[in-house]
Amino acid sequence: MPTPLVTIAAVVVLGIGAQWLAWRTKFPSILLLLGFGFLAGPVTGFLPQDALQGEWLFPFVSLAVGIILFEGGLTLRFDEFREVGKSVVNLITIGVLVTGVLATIGAHYLAGFSWEVAVVLGALLTVTGPTVVLPLLRHVRPAGRVGTIAKWEGITIDPIGAILAVLVLETVILLNEPAEAAGAHGSVWGALAQGIAFEIVVGVGVAVLAAVLLVFLLHRRLVPDWLQNPVALMVVVAAFAISNTLQEEAGLLEATLLGIIMANQPYVSVRRIVEFKEDLRVLLISLLFIILSARLDRSAFEIMLAPGPLLFLAVLMLVVRPLAVWLSSLGTGLNWREQAFLSWLAPRGIVAAAVASLFSFRLEEFFPAEAGRIVPIVFLVIVGTVAVYGLTISPLARWLGLALPDPQGVLFIGAQGWVRRVAKALDGLGIPVLLIDANARNVRQAKKAGLPAQRANILAEGVIDDLDLSGIGRLLAVTPNDEVNALAALHFGEVFESDEVYQLPMRADGPKSPATEIPRHLRGRPLFATDATFTALDERLNAGASIHVIHITDTRTLAALRDEVETDDGEEGLIPLFLVRGEKVRVYAEDADITPQPGDALVVLLDQTVDPGWLAESADLDADGPDDLLDGAPEVGRAAAGDGMPGRAIPPDA
């Protein structure tokens, strides 16, 4: 049996190792966490059950779930809710009721539970898993409101479902206690109503008081920057403990509400707290799944793989969830595609696992033959829903037309003149683009050119949530300010993969030093060429350089193409910006190794000093010039870029 130190270290290593492996393999992390836990616990016995017991376990699990729900609440903003409020309210009321009732019936007839235990399990399975839903949404990036609905449902339904399950559990226990201990059974329903009211009063009251205290401390600058995250964690933990002490499991509602209040108050920024809690959430989820799955014994697999529980799982996914979504969608305006997407997105997560472990312990006294089956059944539902939904939701979203496979679009931070011309070139090749700028004139000019553009401060709170990034797969920070570009790259690093976040090279103003240069790990990948700073590109384009789309039709290499258009002073007359191959986009960066092939389209900057005869009129190019010309510029002719390489120029601003 390992020592306590080895046990703790093993749990941490297995948990974080599973998260890393999930990132490398693009596999649902919860499946790997459960797999590692099963291997370390019931399969090999490396983490024996005795090492994972004790009075500390369930309080730790409960507190960790509260912190996770607080972090989830920090992502919910009221301006999103205004758009999808009716759908969300229906899902967390009508949907919960339908799921609870049908899951109870299924648990009784299919999984073989008594009605008393079945109703507890049915109430427990009303929760979904935001720790699974949110990563899936980030991966799929569904278009429109359906992603917002799924996010709100996943986060708000957890405390509601958990509290409902606790109240049902307490009712079942009261009804099965001796009359002298429980009192007259006629008072049970009154006690239930009183419990619901007290849950709400305690949860809301403590959340409001904790939020007021935290805002006061931060707004009055009574806490230094380096202590803000620890103090926020202190308030969350203390408020959760107070709520649970006053009313059992009221802390779940309190933690979620505290997160929502902090996310929507206008007085202090919570960005640092959000980043800290995201890191803490990953650690807590990893530890919880390893610990809870390792506590199972080998007999749990026999329960999980029996025909009845497997049929119960199938009914939950194929009947209960679609029916709950359909009834909840009546009168909301959701179309069949959105309903189908939501019907296939109800994975269970850490809240279900944690509460099931607690309930199993509480029910042992009254239902010893059935209590031990609750946790295996819940883990079966977790594994099954995460595996099926996680592996199929992305293809389903693409089939429904709600998401694009491998999004290739480009988000431009900055909408200056030359940026609009580059974006217009990509748009003409069928690549989705979106331009963001704080300058109203730049945004107006982009829209006038037929480009999707939005006025926004990219560093503002919640700006990422306000953008429709469906079809967008990479970021290009191209403002005149290097620091803003670096901050944008850092800010959007949580949305895009690190190798798809780019920014223009830094200006070389004076000697470089570690004290003045932005560290490389805080910047995006450098764009285009070493000397392709904003100033250099702007000057060349203002002097007459142009943006062209060149269609490669022979095997000529890019080096030969560059040599052919070398300027009189020896400088490169052609700077490659993008390569489009079919529906795929490659961005030319300093560290990119890209070789054009026949059939590719190159978006390039052509220097003003290049012999104009190099681009000649050609009838070989289809009439695919831009329909909406930039700022009303005159229509451009069609051109050929060398032998067998037709191309077209993108018109400059008027």
Secondary structure, DSSP 8 states (H G I E B T S, - for coil): ---HHHHHHHHHHHHHHHHHHHHHHT--HHHHHHHHHHIIIIIT-SS-GGGG-STTHHHHHHHHHHHHHHHHHTT--HHHHHHHHHHHHHHHHHHHHHHHHHHHHHHHHTS---HHHHHHHHHHTT---HHHHHHHHHHH--STTHHHHHHHHHHHHHHHHHHHHHHHHHHHHHHHS-HHHH--GGGHHHHHHHHHHHHHHHHHHHHHHHHHHHHHHHHTT-S-GGGHHHHHHHHHHHHHHHHHHHSTTHHHHHHHHHHHHHHH-SSS--HHHHHHHHHHHHHHHHHHHHHHHHT--THHHHHHTSHHHHHHHHHIIIIIHHHHHHHHHTTTT--HHHHHHHHT-----HHHHHHHHHHHHHHTTT-HHHHHHHHHHHHHHHHHHHHHHHHHHHHHHHHTTSS-SS--EEEEE---HHHHHHHHHHHHTT--EEEEES-HHHHHHHHHTT--EEE--TTSTTHHHHS--TTEEEEEE--S-HHHHHHHHHHGGGTS-GGGEEE------S---TTTS--GGGS-EEBS-TT--HHHHHHHHHTT-EEEEEE--S---HHHHHHHT--TTSS-SEEEEEEEETTEEEE-BTT------TT-EEEEEE-TTS-GGGEEE-SSS-S---SS-GGG-----EEEESTT-EEEEE----
